[in-house]
Amino acid sequence: GGGLSGLCAAKLLSESGVSFILLEARDRFGGRTLTKIDPKVNYVDFGGSYFGPSHRRLIRLAEELGVETYKINESEDILHYNGKRTQFKVSELPRQRNPFVNRDIKHLMDLMDKMGEEIPVDAPWKAPHAHEWDTLTFKVFLEKNCWTKSCVKFFNNVVNALITSESYEASLLSFLWYIKLCGGCKNVFSSSDGGQRRKFKGGAQQICNKIAERLRNSVIKNSPVIGIDQSSKNSVLVKTLTGKEYKAKYIVLALPPMMQMKIHFTPELPALRNQLMQRTPMGTVMKAILYYSQTFWRNKGLCGSFWIEGGKEHPICFTFDDTKPDGSHPAIIGFISADKLRGTFLDLSLEERKIILARSLAEATDCEEFLNPIHYEEKNWMEEQYSGGCYLALCPPGYLTRYGRTIREPIDRLFYAGTETAVEWCGYMEGAIEAGERAAREVLYVMGRITRDKIFQPALESTGVVSQSLRSEYSETGPSIAYIIALSAMVLVTFSVLKNPKYLKSGFFPCFNKL
């Protein structure tokens, strides 16, 4: 596979003096990163594009390749819309007008991080409560642990945004594991210092293109692999759809698990591995970009990051400001995912989809200027034959505890890469790099080039973007629950007294008799 994970595996093997051939099914490199170059938009990322200071491998790689980065706009407020509008700073946790809901959101985040502490990043199926949590959906967890309906709706939207699936589809264990791999809730929710802080000037796909240029004749496009034969004791035979065959000592498979079902394996794969591939559907997402003549939302105190909750009239779950770093091509990029994309939205024409999205932005922000985009782009990742969806594969209930242990387990001379096998930032470009380099080191280990303890390696700190702790940056989302209860009690007592003055005379409220 010629996505970021496969290319990083090839790059490390090349640097270690190992000869290789990389086969890519598409007519391009990049996998789930895809950048469109067009005078109307300059460039636009249809695939993976965001990263943060804790994505040290990706930052290191960009520095090595000479790719410049920039911070997304975060000068103004983030907007949350659920029928009512609430604005908050990028350094704050998401919040709403109701303090009970804010406390509920904070409570659930703390609970998830606490539960995540017992989950091993490389083996979530070994967590003490793994089997219990893996039989529950995240939806059931929300209904049991949220105090308010607004909190349930908010986190359903969060699941749509983060793993492009529904809360009723993902197991509780898998979502807690995902949050753990991304550094906890505050990392995930932060655009200030989390995983959505920066982008690449010129687009993210150039990272893969530049690696491919360095590897030159050892990377081949338009070569879908249809067969992997390990019958020989000393080599692996790889067959492509074009009829060509390649013989190698080892093979690294850098594809989403579901896409591996397009390959015929000889001998047959172990039973659990065969079942694992069948039970990991890809996420459902479309990127939609609306272009305008000006960044008018900034003048209204909005940075362009909007969390939007609603029905069919609001298909987008969240947005970012996608204006170029020099201020040109003002744009808002929105993400439509999960059931909102699987429904009637796709039955509409491109023009109808553009109109619905523009209306949604206008209503959510109270900015009528959103009604008149000057250009529109979209990318539906469900249509990609060799991705099947984005951002990553879904782990349904029972998946991790029954099949998870085989996710990166080598089979004879076959090794596994891809962001789904990562132990850090799974689903992100950082996870793809970590997984690719780890798979390459597994090959180097069996070749006798390195020792086993060198397979998993921590990322080195980058000199360009410094990672920092997030916890100290976040203000509380509201008053303490004890304060809220006390205040509510005082309000109820006062209301009762005002409505029934006889209580004052009866001595029912002694404290008021003294006033």
C-alpha positions, 0 to 999 in steps of 0.5 A, spaced: 500 500 500 502 506 498 499 510 503 503 514 509 503 507 513 506 503 507 511 509 504 514 510 511 515 502 512 518 502 505 522 509 507 525 506 513 527 499 510 530 503 505 534 507 510 536 500 513 539 498 506 534 493 505 531 492 498 524 492 497 518 493 492 512 498 494 505 496 490 500 501 490 493 499 487 491 506 485 494 511 480 496 516 485 500 515 492 497 518 499 492 513 501 487 516 505 491 523 504 488 526 498 490 533 495 486 537 489 490 542 486 486 547 482 486 555 481 479 555 483 481 553 490 489 553 490 489 546 493 484 543 498 485 537 502 480 531 501 483 526 506 487 527 512 490 533 513 490 535 521 495 534 526 498 537 533 504 538 537 504 531 540 504 528 533 512 528 533 513 523 528 509 527 522 512 533 524 519 530 524 517 527 517 515 534 514 521 537 517 525 532 513 522 533 507 521 540 507 514 541 508 511 547 511 506 547 516 501 553 519 496 553 525 489 553 523 485 560 525 483 560 532 483 567 534 476 568 535 471 563 539 468 556 537 461 556 536 456 550 539 449 550 536 443 545 538 438 550 537 441 555 541 448 558 540 454 558 545 461 561 544 467 559 548 474 560 547 479 554 544 482 554 550 476 551 554 472 545 554 466 545 549 460 548 553 453 550 553 448 555 556 446 550 561 451 549 567 448 542 569 449 540 561 456 543 562 458 539 568 455 533 565 460 534 559 466 535 564 463 529 568 463 524 562 470 526 560 473 525 567 470 518 567 472 516 560 479 518 562 479 515 568 476 508 565 482 509 560 487 509 565 486 501 565 486 500 558 493 498 555 494 502 549 497 495 545 492 490 548 486 493 550 483 486 550 487 485 556 484 491 560 481 488 567 474 490 564 475 489 557 469 483 556 464 487 560 466 494 556 466 490 549 459 487 550 456 494 551 455 500 545 458 507 547 450 509 546 448 504 552 454 507 556 452 514 555 444 513 557 447 510 563 452 515 565 449 522 562 445 526 567 442 530 561 439 529 554 443 534 552 449 531 554 447 524 550 446 528 544 453 532 544 457 526 545 453 522 539 455 528 535 462 527 538 462 520 536 460 522 529 466 527 528 471 523 531 470 516 528 465 517 523 460 512 526 454 512 530 455 511 538 450 504 537 455 501 532 462 502 536 463 498 543 465 502 549 471 499 550 473 501 543 471 508 543 475 508 550 481 505 547 481 510 541 480 516 546 486 513 550 491 512 544 489 520 542 492 522 549 485 523 553 479 527 552 482 534 552 487 532 547 481 530 542 477 536 544 482 541 543 484 545 537 489 549 540 494 543 542 490 537 540 490 533 534 487 539 530 491 545 531 495 545 524 495 543 517 501 543 511 502 548 506 500 545 499 496 540 502 498 533 506 498 528 500 505 532 498 508 528 504 507 521 501 509 524 494 515 526 496 517 520 500 515 516 493 520 521 489 525 519 494 524 511 493 523 512 485 523 506 481 522 501 488 514 504 488 509 502 483 502 505 482 496 501 478 498 495 481 492 492 485 495 486 489 490 480 488 494 474 491 499 473 497 502 466 497 506 463 502 507 456 500 514 457 500 518 456 506 523 461 504 519 467 500 513 470 499 509 470 492 505 477 490 500 477 484 497 483 482 491 484 478 495 486 472 498 479 471 505 481 474 508 477 480 513 479 485 517 474 489 520 477 496 523 475 503 517 478 507 511 482 506 508 488 509 501 489 508 499 496 509 491 496 508 485 497 512 483 490 515 476 490 510 480 492 504 485 486 505 479 481 503 480 483 496 486 479 496 487 471 496 491 468 501 495 461 500 495 458 505 488 460 508 489 465 514 488 463 521 481 463 523 481 469 527 485 473 522 480 471 517 474 473 521 477 480 523 477 482 516 470 481 516 468 485 522 471 491 521 467 496 517 470 503 515 467 509 517 462 514 513 464 521 512 464 526 506 468 533 506 465 539 504 468 545 503 464 552 501 468 558 499 466 565 500 469 572 498 471 574 505 472 571 512 466 575 514 465 570 520 471 572 523 468 579 524 463 576 528 467 573 533 467 566 530 474 562 528 470 558 523 470 552 528 463 550 529 459 544 533 453 543 530 447 538 532 440 537 529 436 533 524 437 533 516 437 540 516 444 540 519 448 534 516 454 537 518 457 535 525 463 540 525 467 545 521 474 548 521 476 555 517 479 552 511 482 559 509 489 559 506 494 561 511 496 568 506 488 569 507 486 567 500 480 563 498 476 564 504 473 557 506 469 553 511 470 545 511 465 541 514 464 534 515 458 530 514 458 523 517 455 516 519 447 516 519 447 523 516 451 521 510 448 514 509 441 517 509 437 521 504 443 526 503 446 522 498 440 522 494 440 530 493 444 533 487 451 536 488 447 543 488 442 541 492 447 539 497 451 545 497 444 549 498 443 545 504 449 546 507 450 553 506 443 554 510 445 550 515 451 554 516 447 561 516 442 558 521 447 555 526 451 562 526 446 567 524 450 569 519 446 570 512 453 571 508 453 563 508 447 563 504 452 565 498 458 561 497 462 562 490 465 555 490 463 548 492 467 542 493 466 535 496 469 528 497 465 522 499 470 517 501 465 511 501 466 511 494 473 510 494 474 503 492 481 502 495 479 505 502 472 503 503 471 509 507 474 514 512 477 516 517 478 509 520 475 502 521 470 501 526 470 496 532 463 493 533 461 490 540 465 484 541 471 485 536 477 487 540 476 481 545 475 476 540 479 478 535 483 484 537 489 480 539 491 478 531 490 485 529 498 486 528 500 479 529 505 477 524 503 471 520 509 467 517 513 472 513 507 477 513 507 483 517 501 488 518 501 496 518 496 501 517 493 506 522 488 501 525 494 497 528 497 504 531 498 504 539 498 512 538 493 516 535 490 511 531 486 514 525 491 519 524 497 520 520 501 520 526 498 513 527 499 511 520 507 513 521 508 509 527 504 503 525 509 503 518 515 504 522 513 499 527 512 494 522 518 495 518 522 494 524 519 487 525 522 485 519 528 488 521 528 484 527 526 477 524 532 479 519 537 479 525 538 487 524 535 489 530 533 486 537 526 485 539 526 491 544 527 496 538 521 494 535 516 499 539 520 506 539 517 512 542 517 518 538 523 524 538 521 531 540 520 535 534 524 542 534 519 545 530 513 544 534 513 543 541 508 539 545 505 541 551 501 539 557 493 541 555 490 540 562 493 547 565 490 550 559 483 548 560 478 552 565 472 549 568 466 548 564 462 551 570 460 551 577 461 545 581 455 540 582 455 542 589 454 549 588 449 548 583 445 544 587 445 549 593 443 555 588 438 551 585 435 549 592 435 557 594 431 558 588 426 553 589 425 555 597 425 563 594 420 561 589 416 557 594 416 563 599 414 568 594 408 564 591 406 562 598 407 567 603 403 563 609 409 559 610 413 565 613 407 566 618 407 559 619 414 558 621 415 553 616 421 557 614 424 559 620 430 563 617 425 568 614 422 569 620 428 573 622 428 577 616 
